[in-house]
Amino acid sequence: MTLLGVDQTMACNELNQSCGGQVRLSWLREFYDSCCDNELWEFVARAYLLHLLGCTIFANKSATYVRTHYLELFRDLPTCRRYA
């Protein structure tokens, strides 16, 4: 909730719909668009990076979900540029 800036209701709804500690990539794209419209750039960056991980590096078999524990990697955005 903190790292993406969503309220508890929105987070619970998405986690219930996706059956656990993951979010749907489609929901993440909608969330990204919403954050762009509201100019919430820190949340935009995290949503983009999480989506990128979910679509490429850590894609699951269905290619529709990404685990939320990867968000911890983006807690401190300035240090992300040092990841190799």
Summary of the structure (lengths in Angstrom):
residues: 84
radius of gyration: 12.2
end to end distance: 26.5
largest distance: 35.2
contacts: 212
relative contact order: 0.17
helix: 61%
strand: 7%
